[in-house]
Amino acid sequence: MLRLRRASAAFPPDVQVLAVRCEWLAEPRAQRLTPLTLVTVGALGDLPRLMLRSGQ
């Protein structure tokens, strides 16, 4: 997680950083971890639904 936060700090503050973590059969979820949003998917089919939900 520390590496993700450090990498996201390289972007300007007006850029929304999104990290996608794939973990087989994981419960799909999105969580805000300033300064990035981490999306976890258990299957590729979970990603579109999470992207729509996190964009609201």
C-alpha positions in Angstrom: 0.0 0.0 0.0 2.9 2.4 0.8 4.3 1.9 -2.7 0.9 2.8 -4.3 0.6 5.9 -2.2 4.1 7.0 -3.1 3.5 6.4 -6.8 0.2 8.4 -6.7 2.0 11.3 -5.1 3.9 11.8 -8.4 0.7 13.1 -10.0 -0.5 16.6 -9.8 -3.3 17.2 -7.2 -5.9 17.7 -9.9 -5.4 14.1 -11.2 -7.6 11.4 -9.8 -5.4 8.3 -9.3 -7.1 4.9 -9.5 -5.4 1.6 -8.6 -7.0 -1.7 -9.6 -6.1 -4.8 -7.6 -7.1 -8.2 -8.9 -7.6 -10.9 -6.3 -9.3 -14.1 -7.4 -12.8 -14.4 -6.0 -12.4 -11.3 -3.8 -15.5 -9.3 -2.9 -15.6 -6.3 -5.3 -15.1 -3.0 -3.5 -13.8 0.5 -3.9 -12.1 2.4 -1.1 -10.7 5.9 -0.9 -7.1 5.9 0.4 -6.0 9.5 0.0 -4.5 10.4 -2.4 -5.9 7.4 -4.5 -8.9 5.2 -5.0 -8.2 1.4 -4.7 -10.6 -0.9 -6.6 -10.5 -4.6 -5.8 -12.1 -7.1 -8.1 -12.4 -10.8 -7.9 -13.3 -11.2 -11.6 -12.9 -9.0 -14.6 -16.7 -8.7 -14.9 -16.8 -6.8 -11.6 -14.8 -3.9 -12.9 -17.5 -2.1 -15.0 -20.0 -2.1 -12.1 -17.4 -0.7 -9.7 -16.2 1.9 -12.1 -19.8 3.2 -12.4 -20.4 3.1 -8.7 -17.1 4.9 -7.8 -17.8 7.6 -10.4 -21.1 8.7 -8.7 
